[in-house]
């Protein structure tokens, strides 16, 4: 199962593509979409969609996994703006018939590091260790996106292993 993990942002959106296998997930690609910061919001959203569509067409994921927004931002405006980026991501994936899964940041961190409040550095080192990378992914958005993809794979694998009712 190919999973595209996304760490949404309006300046930097991290992405990670894995082929999920229960014993050893395979790392396919990872990187960032850099958006022009001083551009009007609507233009950045179009830029994000264009770049994302290219990724979707190149990698043809079965699932798109996205980090959820925090429910208690200190700055509500930030949450609203991030919601715009997430909306573009969700629409782009669903328009192509791609399954969308969403996970809270603390669940992603828990599944990758064992600690729901792991730091950016801990996440980078956990991803580096997972795939025996020579260096931690940089910027941290790449590690976060790969962690979202890995969390999604673990989640879907657990669902598949659950016994069905009535059998």
Secondary structure, 3 states (H helix, E strand, C coil): CEEEEEECCCCEEEEEEEECCCCCCEEEEEEEEECCCCCCHHHHHHHHHHHHHHHHHHHCCCEEEEECCCCCCCCHHHHHHHHHHHHHHHHHHHHCCCEEEEECHHHHHHHHHCCCCCCHHHHHHHHHHHCCCCCCCCCHHHHHHHHHHHHHHHHHHHHHHCCCCCC
